[in-house]
């Protein structure tokens, strides 16, 4: 009896600790809405997309001019630099052509302001690099959307796990009440000399067992709540979630999907990534062609700081061709080709793995449906068996061990039925995720 009282004290203290926390009622629609705004994995995916988007924006340099400005100040006695500075400042006189002054000039100060513009004209390899950056950005966008779809699935699963945890607490609470009722009945029979001490001990053991299971079930509620809070990026230190909807005890059978859709976001992302590698391969091949760029600058010179007394400009175009760079370009091209072929193989493998996963999930869904039907039948049979044995026990026609076995079987089969329903519902959602 002392052990039974101790178990009851543990249950009560555990219940009080749960009640002391803030219990927040949440609906499935609420958590599905919050996850897109708060989940850290989604935020990480969005930042990865922003990074790819920034890479693509850098490729605007292929079409836009590069403009720079500088102001340079020098003082020199170098003959060439001194003569050139005076020439730029447009202050040369006949006296400056004196050989003595040319060879040994006095120090000259020169302040040069320059605005320089460089404009790419024909850069075919850069054009394909831009296309590769665009494909990569699109791939990251699709992958971000797929991450959101995955988190929707994961949150749904976590919510159903929370529903199942509360259901388990309810089942075991009911089992505990049943065990306590059986204990009182057996205690009365024992006091009247109708049962042996071993029968009473067997019932007490069962009461302790149920009490222990109930305690674990309550801990599972907090674990499931904490995981849901983690997905929603919520601080769950003093809070516990409680679902507003209960776990459905019935299932809805739907037609199975045979093939993977090519429109699935992650498959589209793999195709875009392969496209990006293909564009980079094209870029390395076009890197062997010449490039044409235009350039120009506007110069202002003076012997005073920020002066602009002398002015001039320079315009031109440059056709450049890297004829040989020690096999660097050839090696870069070979690497890009290998990366492209690798990406093609990875995309094909991913599609086949996805189809394999769908086939497996379809079989799991059929197995889960069969499991629900059989576990439901087993639960109903266990209920009826316990009802019959309890009536017979009250009439003195059943052993205590048979009653305990039937009562244990009843709660066990109910939990198995709820677990089967959870597995079916999640497998069905996972199937939709694979075919969406």
C-alpha positions in Angstrom: 0.0 0.0 0.0 2.9 2.4 0.8 4.2 1.8 -2.8 0.8 2.6 -4.2 0.5 5.8 -2.2 4.0 6.8 -3.3 3.1 6.3 -7.0 0.0 8.4 -6.5 2.1 11.2 -4.9 4.4 11.1 -8.0 1.5 11.4 -10.4 0.0 14.3 -8.4 3.3 16.2 -8.2 3.9 15.7 -11.9 0.4 16.9 -12.7 0.9 20.0 -10.6 4.2 20.8 -12.3 2.5 20.7 -15.7 -0.4 22.9 -14.5 2.1 25.4 -13.0 3.3 26.1 -16.5 1.4 28.3 -19.0 -0.7 26.0 -21.2 -1.2 27.6 -24.6 -4.0 26.2 -26.8 -2.9 26.1 -30.5 -4.7 25.0 -33.6 -3.0 23.3 -36.5 -3.7 26.3 -38.8 -2.0 28.6 -36.3 1.2 26.7 -36.2 1.3 26.2 -40.0 1.0 29.9 -40.4 3.6 30.8 -37.8 6.3 28.4 -39.1 6.9 30.4 -42.3 7.5 33.6 -40.3 9.5 32.2 -37.3 11.3 29.0 -38.2 15.1 29.4 -38.3 15.7 26.9 -41.0 13.4 28.9 -43.3 15.3 32.1 -42.4 18.6 30.4 -43.2 17.2 29.3 -46.6 16.0 32.8 -47.3 19.4 34.2 -46.5 21.0 31.7 -48.8 18.7 32.9 -51.6 19.7 36.5 -50.8 23.3 35.5 -51.2 22.6 34.0 -54.6 20.6 37.0 -55.6 23.6 39.3 -54.7 25.9 37.1 -56.8 23.5 37.6 -59.8 23.4 41.4 -59.2 27.2 41.5 -59.3 27.0 40.2 -62.9 25.4 43.6 -63.9 29.0 44.8 -64.2 28.9 43.0 -67.6 26.7 45.7 -69.0 27.3 48.7 -66.7 30.3 51.0 -66.8 33.0 51.0 -64.1 33.5 54.7 -63.0 36.3 55.7 -60.7 37.8 59.1 -59.5 41.1 59.9 -58.0 43.2 62.8 -56.9 47.0 62.4 -56.8 49.6 64.8 -55.3 53.3 64.5 -56.0 56.5 66.5 -55.6 59.5 65.5 -57.6 63.0 66.4 -58.9 63.1 63.5 -61.3 63.9 65.0 -64.7 61.3 63.1 -66.7 58.5 63.4 -64.1 59.2 67.2 -63.6 59.1 67.9 -67.4 56.0 65.8 -67.8 54.2 67.4 -64.9 54.8 70.9 -66.3 53.7 69.6 -69.7 50.4 68.3 -68.2 49.9 71.6 -66.3 50.4 73.4 -69.6 53.0 75.8 -68.1 56.1 74.9 -70.2 58.3 77.8 -71.4 61.3 78.0 -73.7 63.5 78.3 -70.6 62.4 74.8 -69.6 64.2 73.4 -72.6 67.5 74.5 -71.2 69.6 71.4 -70.9 70.8 72.4 -67.4 67.3 72.6 -66.2 66.2 69.5 -68.0 68.9 67.4 -66.5 68.7 69.0 -63.0 65.3 70.5 -62.4 64.1 72.2 -59.3 61.3 70.3 -57.4 58.0 70.4 -59.1 54.6 69.9 -57.5 51.8 68.3 -59.4 48.1 67.7 -58.5 46.2 65.4 -60.8 42.5 64.8 -60.7 41.2 61.9 -63.0 37.8 60.5 -63.7 38.1 57.2 -65.5 35.4 55.1 -67.2 35.7 51.5 -68.4 32.9 49.9 -70.4 32.7 46.3 -71.4 31.5 45.8 -75.0 31.9 42.1 -76.0 32.5 39.6 -73.2 30.9 36.3 -74.1 32.2 34.2 -71.2 30.9 36.9 -68.8 27.5 36.7 -70.4 27.3 33.0 -69.7 28.6 33.5 -66.1 25.6 35.9 -65.7 23.2 33.2 -67.0 24.8 30.7 -64.5 24.3 33.1 -61.6 20.6 33.6 -62.7 20.1 29.8 -62.8 21.7 29.5 -59.4 19.5 32.2 -57.9 16.4 30.5 -59.4 17.5 27.2 -57.9 17.9 28.8 -54.4 14.5 30.3 -54.7 12.9 27.0 -55.5 14.9 25.3 -52.7 13.6 27.9 -50.3 10.0 27.1 -51.3 10.7 23.4 -50.9 12.1 24.1 -47.4 8.9 25.8 -46.5 6.9 22.8 -47.8 9.1 20.5 -45.7 8.6 22.6 -42.6 4.8 22.5 -43.1 5.1 18.7 -43.1 7.3 18.7 -40.1 5.1 21.0 -38.1 2.1 18.9 -39.0 3.9 15.8 -37.8 4.9 17.6 -34.6 1.3 18.7 -34.0 0.0 15.2 -34.5 2.7 13.9 -32.1 1.4 16.4 -29.6 -2.1 15.2 -30.2 -1.0 11.6 -29.7 0.9 12.4 -26.5 -2.2 14.0 -25.0 -4.3 11.0 -26.2 -1.8 8.7 -24.5 -2.2 10.6 -21.2 -5.9 10.3 -21.5 -5.7 6.5 -22.1 -3.3 6.0 -19.3 -5.3 8.2 -17.0 -8.4 6.1 -17.7 -6.2 2.9 -17.2 -5.0 4.3 -13.9 -8.6 4.9 -12.8 -9.5 1.4 -13.8 -6.5 0.0 -12.0 -7.4 1.9 -8.9 -11.0 0.6 -9.1 -9.7 -2.9 -9.4 -7.4 -2.4 -6.5 -10.2 -1.3 -4.2 -12.3 -4.3 -5.3 -9.4 -6.7 -4.7 -8.7 -5.2 -1.3 -12.3 -5.8 -0.3 -12.1 -9.4 -1.5 -8.8 -9.8 0.4 -10.2 -8.4 3.6 -13.1 -10.8 3.3 -10.7 -13.7 2.8 -11.9 -14.3 -0.7 -8.4 -13.7 -2.3 -4.8 -14.5 -1.4 -2.1 -12.0 -0.6 -0.4 -12.7 -4.0 -3.5 -11.5 -5.8 -3.4 -8.2 -4.0 0.3 -7.8 -4.7 -0.3 -8.5 -8.4 -2.9 -5.7 -8.6 -0.6 -3.3 -6.7 2.2 -4.1 -9.2 -0.2 -3.2 -12.0 -1.2 0.0 -10.3 2.5 1.0 -10.0 3.1 0.0 -13.6 0.3 2.2 -14.9 1.4 5.1 -12.7 4.9 4.9 -14.2 3.5 4.8 -17.7 1.4 7.8 -17.0 4.3 9.8 -15.7 6.3 9.0 -18.9 3.2 10.0 -21.0 3.1 13.4 -19.3 6.8 13.8 -20.0 6.2 13.0 -23.6 3.6 15.8 -23.7 6.3 18.3 -22.7 8.8 16.8 -25.1 6.4 17.0 -28.0 5.5 20.6 -27.0 9.1 21.6 -26.8 9.8 20.2 -30.3 6.8 22.1 -31.7 8.1 25.2 -30.0 11.6 24.7 -31.5 10.1 24.5 -35.0 8.2 27.8 -34.3 11.3 29.4 -32.6 9.4 29.8 -29.4 10.9 29.9 -25.9 9.1 26.9 -24.1 10.8 27.2 -20.8 7.6 28.1 -18.9 5.1 27.1 -21.5 3.4 24.0 -22.8 1.3 23.7 -26.0 -2.1 22.0 -26.0 -3.8 21.2 -29.4 -7.3 22.5 -29.9 -8.1 19.6 -32.2 -7.9 16.0 -31.0 -6.3 13.1 -33.0 -8.8 11.7 -35.3 -9.7 8.0 -34.7 -10.9 7.5 -38.3 -8.9 7.4 -41.5 -9.8 8.6 -45.0 -8.4 6.3 -47.7 -7.2 8.0 -50.9 -6.0 6.8 -54.2 -2.2 6.4 -54.3 0.0 8.4 -56.7 2.3 6.3 -58.9 4.9 8.8 -60.2 6.9 11.8 -59.1 5.8 15.2 -60.5 8.5 17.0 -62.5 7.0 20.2 -61.1 8.2 19.4 -57.5 10.1 22.4 -56.2 13.3 20.4 -55.2 13.4 18.6 -58.5 13.1 21.9 -60.4 15.9 23.3 -58.1 18.1 20.3 -59.1 17.4 21.0 -62.8 18.2 24.7 -62.3 21.5 23.8 -60.5 22.4 21.5 -63.4 21.6 24.4 -65.8 23.9 26.7 -63.8 26.8 24.2 -64.2 26.1 23.9 -67.9 26.3 27.7 -68.3 29.6 27.8 -66.4 30.9 25.1 -68.8 29.9 27.2 -71.8 31.5 30.2 -70.1 34.9 28.5 -69.8 34.8 27.5 -73.5 34.0 31.0 -74.6 36.9 32.3 -72.3 39.2 31.3 -75.2 37.7 34.1 -77.4 38.9 37.7 -77.3 37.3 40.4 -75.3 36.5 44.0 -76.4 36.3 46.8 -73.9 36.2 50.6 -74.2 37.8 53.0 -71.8 38.2 56.7 -71.3 39.3 59.3 -68.8 39.2 63.0 -68.1 42.3 64.5 -66.5 42.8 67.8 -64.7 46.2 69.1 -63.6 47.5 72.0 -61.5 50.3 73.0 -59.2 47.7 73.7 -56.4 45.6 71.2 -54.4 42.4 70.3 -56.2 43.3 72.8 -59.0 41.9 72.3 -62.5 43.8 74.8 -64.6 44.9 72.2 -67.3 42.5 69.7 -68.7 42.6 66.8 -71.2 40.8 63.5 -72.1 41.7 60.1 -73.4 39.3 57.7 -75.3 40.1 54.2 -76.6 39.1 50.6 -77.1 41.1 47.4 -76.3 40.8 44.0 -77.9 42.5 41.5 -75.7 43.1 37.8 -76.2 44.7 35.5 -73.6 46.5 33.2 -76.0 48.2 30.9 -73.5 48.2 31.0 -69.7 50.0 27.8 -68.8 47.0 25.4 -69.2 45.1 27.4 -66.6 42.1 28.0 -68.9 42.2 24.5 -70.3 42.2 23.0 -66.7 39.3 25.4 -65.8 37.3 24.2 -68.8 37.9 20.5 -67.9 36.8 21.1 -64.3 33.7 22.9 -65.4 32.8 20.1 -67.8 33.3 17.5 -65.0 31.2 19.5 -62.6 28.4 19.8 -65.2 28.4 16.1 -65.9 28.4 15.4 -62.2 25.4 17.7 -61.7 23.6 15.9 -64.4 24.2 12.5 -62.8 23.2 13.8 -59.3 19.9 15.2 -60.7 19.1 11.9 -62.4 20.0 10.0 -59.2 17.9 12.3 -57.1 14.9 11.8 -59.3 15.2 8.0 -59.2 15.7 8.2 -55.4 12.5 10.3 -55.1 10.6 7.8 -57.2 12.0 5.0 -55.0 10.9 6.8 -51.9 7.4 7.3 -53.3 7.1 3.6 -54.1 8.2 2.8 -50.6 5.7 5.3 -49.1 2.8 3.9 -51.1 3.5 0.5 -49.7 3.9 1.9 -46.2 0.5 3.7 -46.6 -1.2 0.4 -47.6 0.5 -1.3 -44.6 -0.6 1.5 -42.3 -4.2 1.3 -43.5 -4.2 -2.4 -42.8 -2.5 -1.8 -39.4 -5.2 0.7 -38.4 -8.0 -1.7 -39.3 -6.5 -4.6 -37.5 -5.5 -2.6 -34.4 -9.0 -1.1 -34.2 -10.5 -4.6 -34.3 -8.0 -5.8 -31.7 -8.8 -2.9 -29.4 -12.6 -3.6 -29.7 -11.9 -7.3 -29.0 -9.7 -6.3 -26.0 -12.5 -4.1 -24.6 -15.1 -6.8 -24.9 -12.7 -9.4 -23.4 -12.0 -7.1 -20.4 -15.7 -6.5 -19.9 -16.5 -10.2 -19.8 -13.6 -11.1 -17.6 -14.4 -8.3 -15.1 -18.0 -9.5 -14.8 -16.8 -13.1 -14.3 -14.2 -12.0 -11.8 -16.9 -10.2 -9.8 -18.8 -13.5 -9.8 -15.7 -15.4 -8.6 -15.3 -17.2 -12.0 -11.9 -15.6 -13.1 -8.5 -15.4 -11.6 -7.0 -12.1 -10.7 -4.1 -12.6 -13.1 -6.6 -13.1 -16.0 -8.4 -9.8 -15.1 -5.1 -7.9 -14.9 -4.0 -9.4 -18.2 -7.3 -8.4 -19.9 -7.1 -4.8 -18.4 -3.4 -4.5 -19.5 -4.3 -5.7 -23.0 -7.1 -3.2 -23.3 -5.0 -0.1 -22.6 -2.1 -1.5 -24.7 -4.4 -2.1 -27.7 -5.9 1.3 -27.5 -2.5 2.9 -27.5 -1.5 0.7 -30.5 -4.6 1.8 -32.3 -3.9 5.5 -31.7 -0.3 5.0 -32.8 -1.5 3.3 -36.0 -3.8 6.2 -36.8 -0.9 8.6 -36.3 1.3 6.6 -38.6 -1.3 6.4 -41.3 -2.1 10.1 -41.2 1.6 11.1 -41.3 2.4 8.7 -44.1 -0.5 10.1 -46.1 0.8 13.7 -45.6 4.3 12.5 -46.5 3.0 11.0 -49.7 1.4 14.3 -50.6 4.8 16.0 -49.8 6.6 13.7 -52.2 4.1 14.3 -55.0 3.5 18.0 -54.5 
